[in-house]
Amino acid sequence: MEFAAGGRLEVRITPADVGKRVSVRRLSDALISGEKFTDTVGVLASWNDGVVLITRRDGETVRIPEGSLVAGKVVPAAPARRRGPAASYEELARVSARAWRPVESERVGDWELRAAAGFTRRANSVLPLGDPGRPLDEALAYVREWYAARGLPPYVQTATGAEGTQELLCAALEEHGWKREVSAQLHIGGLAPVADLDADTDRVTLSRTFDEPWLRRYKRFGVPGPHVLEVLAGGPSVWFASVPGSGDAPAAIGRCVVDGRWAGFMAVEVAPEHRREGLATAVMTALSRQALAEGASAAWLQVEDDNDGARALYDGMGFAAHHAYHHYRYGPA
C-alpha cells in the first residue's frame, strides 16, 4: 500500500476528513502481530481526544491512537464494481424493506421504526435512511421507548461498504452503548443468467400463497403466528416455490418478491436429506423465470456471514456482494 512517492510516509488526513474513506498505516504491537505496521481502510468516523475511529467495510470500528499514525490518505469513496447491475445503497435498502414488510411502523424523520412481534430482526428494527429530524440522543431514546412499549429489544439496521452507507452512524451507535449483534451481506446480480440455468424446474411448483407444508419446511421460526403470516405474504408481487418431498414438508422451498426491476430471493431452504440434488438451484431458476416474465432484470438476496454454503451457491450464479448490513442492539443480549 503506497502512501507517498519515494517511500516517504506522510499523514495526509485531518479531522476535517471525517466522513471520507481513508487508508491509514499505524504502528502495531510487534509482540502480538510480528509486524511493525498495521494498515486499515475504511470511513473516518471521528477524530476526537487523540483517538481516530475508522469503520471498515465489514462494519468493524477500529480505534487508533493518534500518536500511532505514521501515514494516511483519502482514497476513492467506493471501489469500482466489476460485475452486477448498478445500484445505490438507498435503492436496495428500500427495495429489500418492501420485500419484508413489518406489521406496524412509524416514521421519525427519515427513520422508519418497524415491528412484527419479534419475527426476524429485519421486520423489528429501525431503518435509518437519513436524518431522524431530532438530535441523535433524542432519536435513540425514542427508539428504545418505542420498542420497550411493544416488549421488543431495540435494534437499528445499518449498512457499510458502499457509497452512501452508514459508517458514521455505526460508530455513533457504538459510542452510545449499542452493540453490533448480527452482520450479513446483500448480494446482487443479473436475473437472466439465473433464469437461464440448466435446472430441473419441472419439480418446482409456484404459487401466490403458501400452505401448511411450506411453513413446516420454514420451521426455524417455530410455530407461526398471524404476524409471521402477514410478513411472509407482504410485498409488491410475492411468489412461493415448493418442491414436493416424501414426508409432510416439501423437499425445498423459496420466496421471491418482484418489485420493478428487482427480484428479491429469500427463504430458500432444502431438507437436509435432499441437499446436493440441485434443488436450491431449481427453486432459484423457477422463481427467476417468473420474475423475468414480470419485467424484472436484476436480483438481490441476503446471506449471513457464517453461511459459506449459500455464499458459494450464489457466487456460482453470478451474484456479488454489494454492501454489508448490521443489526445493532441496545442493552444486554
C-alpha distance (Angstrom), angle and dihedral (degrees) to the residues before:
residue distance angle dihedral
M1 . . .
E2 3.80 . .
F3 3.78 120.3 .
A4 3.80 103.6 169.2
A5 3.76 140.4 5.2
G6 3.78 118.2 -91.0
G7 3.80 93.3 24.4
R8 3.82 92.8 -76.2
L9 3.80 114.1 144.2
E10 3.79 119.2 -135.9
V11 3.79 135.2 174.6
R12 3.79 100.9 -135.5
I13 3.79 98.6 169.3
T14 3.81 129.5 87.2
P15 3.82 136.6 -178.1
A16 3.82 85.9 -88.5
D17 3.82 87.6 71.9
V18 3.82 94.3 65.7
G19 3.80 107.9 136.5
K20 3.81 94.4 31.0
R21 3.80 127.3 107.9
V22 3.78 110.1 -106.9
S23 3.78 141.4 178.4
V24 3.80 117.4 -144.8
R25 3.77 137.8 179.7
R26 3.78 120.9 -153.7
L27 3.76 139.4 175.6
S28 3.78 111.0 -90.5
D29 3.78 133.0 -154.3
A30 3.81 98.0 -95.1
L31 3.81 91.3 -166.1
I32 3.80 89.3 63.9
S33 3.78 105.3 30.4
G34 3.79 102.3 28.1
E35 3.81 87.8 -136.7
K36 3.79 129.1 101.3
F37 3.81 95.8 -142.6
T38 3.80 136.9 35.3
D39 3.82 122.4 -157.3
T40 3.80 124.5 -149.3
V41 3.81 129.4 -174.8
G42 3.78 122.6 -169.4
V43 3.78 145.7 90.8
L44 3.80 116.8 -44.9
A45 3.79 99.0 -121.8
S46 3.81 100.2 178.4
W47 3.79 143.7 -20.1
N48 3.79 110.4 -157.2
D49 3.81 137.0 143.3
G50 3.78 93.1 -0.1
V51 3.82 94.8 -53.4
V52 3.79 124.6 112.3
L53 3.83 117.3 -155.5
I54 3.80 118.6 -159.2
T55 3.82 122.3 -178.1
R56 3.78 111.3 -150.7
R57 3.80 127.4 -146.4
D58 3.82 91.2 -97.3
G59 3.81 91.7 54.5
E60 3.80 97.7 -104.3
T61 3.80 113.0 139.5
V62 3.81 113.1 -141.7
R63 3.81 119.1 -156.5
I64 3.78 113.7 -151.3
P65 3.82 125.4 -176.2
E66 3.78 106.9 -126.1
G67 3.79 90.9 -130.5
S68 3.81 92.5 60.6
L69 3.82 94.4 60.0
V70 3.79 113.7 110.4
A71 3.82 99.5 165.5
G72 3.77 139.9 7.8
K73 3.79 141.3 162.0
V74 3.78 141.6 171.7
V75 3.82 113.0 -103.1
P76 3.83 132.1 -168.8
A77 3.80 113.8 -63.3
A78 3.79 94.2 -116.4
P79 3.80 134.3 0.5
A80 3.78 117.0 -107.4
R81 3.80 113.6 -93.6
R82 3.78 114.8 -120.7
R83 3.81 98.9 -162.6
G84 3.76 143.1 6.9
P85 3.82 132.6 57.9
A86 3.78 119.8 -53.5
A87 3.79 111.4 -100.5
S88 3.78 139.0 157.3
Y89 3.78 122.7 -131.8
E90 3.81 92.3 -117.8
E91 3.82 92.5 52.9
L92 3.80 91.7 51.2
A93 3.80 93.0 44.2
R94 3.79 91.7 54.7
V95 3.80 94.2 43.7
S96 3.80 93.3 49.1
A97 3.82 90.8 46.4
R98 3.81 91.1 54.1
A99 3.81 88.9 52.4
W100 3.81 92.3 57.8
R101 3.77 105.2 36.5
P102 3.80 120.7 -173.2
V103 3.78 124.2 -129.3
E104 3.80 91.2 -125.2
S105 3.80 132.7 20.3
E106 3.79 141.9 170.3
R107 3.80 132.6 -165.9
V108 3.80 120.6 -128.8
G109 3.78 103.5 -179.2
D110 3.81 105.1 -61.6
W111 3.79 92.2 -17.9
E112 3.80 122.5 97.1
L113 3.80 118.0 -151.6
R114 3.81 109.2 -154.0
A115 3.80 132.5 -168.9
A116 3.80 136.0 176.5
A117 3.82 104.7 165.6
G118 3.79 90.7 -82.6
F119 3.83 98.3 -56.1
T120 3.85 102.7 147.0
R121 3.77 126.8 -22.9
R122 3.80 91.6 -107.3
A123 3.81 92.0 64.1
N124 3.82 92.7 40.2
S125 3.77 103.8 49.9
V126 3.78 141.6 77.6
L127 3.80 116.6 -93.9
P128 3.83 103.9 -154.3
L129 3.80 110.0 -164.3
G130 3.78 100.4 162.5
D131 3.78 138.6 -28.8
P132 3.83 119.7 -8.9
G133 3.79 89.0 -146.2
R134 3.79 93.8 -118.3
P135 3.84 137.3 61.0
L136 3.79 113.0 -64.6
D137 3.81 93.2 -116.3
E138 3.80 90.7 56.0
A139 3.80 93.3 44.2
L140 3.80 93.1 51.8
A141 3.81 91.5 45.9
Y142 3.82 89.3 53.6
V143 3.81 90.4 48.2
R144 3.80 91.0 54.1
E145 3.80 91.7 48.9
W146 3.81 93.1 46.5
Y147 3.79 94.2 53.7
A148 3.81 93.5 40.0
A149 3.81 88.8 56.5
R150 3.81 87.4 58.6
G151 3.79 95.7 44.7
L152 3.80 91.5 -112.0
P153 3.81 132.7 126.7
P154 3.81 112.3 -111.2
Y155 3.80 115.1 -108.9
V156 3.79 132.2 177.9
Q157 3.81 118.9 -161.4
T158 3.80 114.6 -146.0
A159 3.80 137.0 168.9
T160 3.79 137.0 -143.0
G161 3.77 138.6 -177.9
A162 3.82 104.5 52.7
E163 3.76 137.8 73.3
G164 3.79 110.3 -75.6
T165 3.81 96.3 18.6
Q166 3.80 125.5 135.5
E167 3.78 110.8 -102.8
L168 3.80 91.4 137.0
L169 3.81 91.8 52.6
C170 3.82 90.8 48.6
A171 3.79 90.7 56.0
A172 3.81 91.8 44.7
L173 3.80 91.7 51.4
E174 3.80 90.8 53.2
E175 3.79 90.0 49.2
H176 3.83 88.0 54.1
G177 3.80 94.2 52.0
W178 3.81 101.0 -94.3
K179 3.80 117.5 137.9
R180 3.79 127.9 -148.9
E181 3.80 104.7 -119.2
V182 3.81 107.5 169.5
S183 3.81 133.4 15.8
A184 3.78 131.5 -171.3
Q185 3.79 139.4 160.4
L186 3.77 131.9 -114.1
H187 3.82 110.9 -140.6
I188 3.79 126.8 -164.4
G189 3.79 134.3 -167.5
G190 3.76 145.3 151.8
L191 3.79 115.9 -68.2
A192 3.82 98.8 -146.8
P193 3.84 95.6 62.5
V194 3.82 89.6 56.4
A195 3.81 92.6 46.2
D196 3.82 89.3 50.5
L197 3.81 94.9 55.5
D198 3.80 116.4 122.7
A199 3.80 96.9 -116.9
D200 3.80 134.3 148.0
T201 3.79 96.6 -109.1
D202 3.81 93.6 158.8
R203 3.80 88.2 87.4
V204 3.80 93.1 54.0
T205 3.80 120.4 93.9
L206 3.81 118.7 -161.2
S207 3.78 123.0 -156.0
R208 3.78 139.9 168.1
T209 3.81 89.3 -130.8
F210 3.78 138.1 43.3
D211 3.80 126.7 -131.3
E212 3.79 137.2 -154.7
P213 3.83 94.5 -85.5
W214 3.83 89.9 52.5
L215 3.79 89.8 52.3
R216 3.80 91.5 48.8
R217 3.80 89.6 59.5
Y218 3.79 88.1 46.7
K219 3.77 87.8 60.1
R220 3.79 103.4 135.8
F221 3.80 91.2 94.5
G222 3.78 95.2 53.3
V223 3.78 125.1 -134.4
P224 3.82 106.3 0.5
G225 3.79 118.9 -125.9
P226 3.81 127.7 -163.7
H227 3.82 91.2 -84.1
V228 3.82 90.9 57.5
L229 3.79 92.0 50.9
E230 3.81 92.0 48.0
V231 3.81 93.6 51.1
L232 3.81 93.2 46.8
A233 3.82 92.8 48.9
G234 3.81 95.1 45.8
G235 3.79 124.7 99.5
P236 3.81 141.6 82.0
S237 3.84 97.5 -80.3
V238 3.80 114.5 -2.8
W239 3.82 127.2 -168.0
F240 3.79 130.3 -177.6
A241 3.80 124.1 -156.0
S242 3.78 127.0 -157.9
V243 3.82 135.7 179.6
P244 3.83 113.1 -160.0
G245 3.79 116.6 -116.1
S246 3.78 134.9 -166.0
G247 3.81 95.8 -106.6
D248 3.78 136.1 47.5
A249 3.81 93.5 -67.7
P250 3.82 132.5 55.3
A251 3.79 120.4 -94.7
A252 3.81 88.6 -125.9
I253 3.79 139.5 2.2
G254 3.78 140.0 -174.8
R255 3.79 142.9 177.2
C256 3.81 128.8 -144.4
V257 3.81 130.4 -173.9
V258 3.80 117.5 -162.1
D259 3.80 113.8 -154.6
G260 3.80 116.9 168.3
R261 3.79 109.1 -62.2
W262 3.80 92.2 -9.4
A263 3.79 132.4 85.4
G264 3.80 115.4 -169.6
F265 3.81 121.4 -158.4
M266 3.80 125.5 -156.0
A267 3.82 142.3 145.9
V268 3.81 91.5 41.9
E269 3.80 100.9 162.2
V270 3.80 133.7 162.5
A271 3.80 126.8 -163.5
P272 3.83 110.4 -109.2
E273 3.80 92.5 -119.1
H274 3.82 91.0 54.7
R275 3.78 99.8 48.3
R276 3.81 119.8 124.5
E277 3.82 90.3 30.6
G278 3.80 94.7 105.3
L279 3.80 93.9 -108.8
A280 3.81 96.2 131.0
T281 3.80 88.9 52.8
A282 3.82 91.0 47.7
V283 3.81 91.2 51.3
M284 3.81 92.6 47.9
T285 3.80 92.2 46.8
A286 3.81 94.9 49.0
L287 3.79 92.2 48.3
S288 3.82 91.2 45.7
R289 3.80 91.8 54.3
Q290 3.79 90.3 51.9
A291 3.81 91.9 48.4
L292 3.80 90.9 47.2
A293 3.82 89.1 53.3
E294 3.82 88.5 54.9
G295 3.80 92.1 55.1
A296 3.80 102.2 -96.4
S297 3.80 118.3 140.8
A298 3.81 105.6 173.6
A299 3.79 133.1 54.6
W300 3.78 137.4 -153.4
L301 3.78 136.1 -175.3
Q302 3.79 138.9 166.5
V303 3.79 126.5 -121.5
E304 3.80 125.8 -172.2
D305 3.78 115.4 -128.2
D306 3.80 95.3 -112.9
N307 3.83 96.6 49.2
D308 3.80 99.1 97.6
G309 3.80 93.8 162.0
A310 3.80 94.1 56.6
R311 3.78 91.7 44.6
A312 3.81 91.3 54.0
L313 3.82 91.3 48.0
Y314 3.79 94.2 51.0
D315 3.81 94.0 42.1
G316 3.79 86.8 58.1
M317 3.82 89.5 54.1
G318 3.80 91.7 55.3
F319 3.80 100.1 -98.7
A320 3.80 119.5 144.2
A321 3.80 131.7 -171.2
H322 3.80 113.4 -95.7
H323 3.81 100.0 178.6
A324 3.78 142.5 -23.4
Y325 3.77 121.1 -113.6
H326 3.78 129.5 -159.9
H327 3.79 140.8 -167.5
Y328 3.79 116.1 -138.5
R329 3.78 118.7 -161.5
Y330 3.77 128.2 -161.9
G331 3.79 119.6 -138.9
P332 3.81 132.2 7.1
A333 3.79 119.5 -17.4
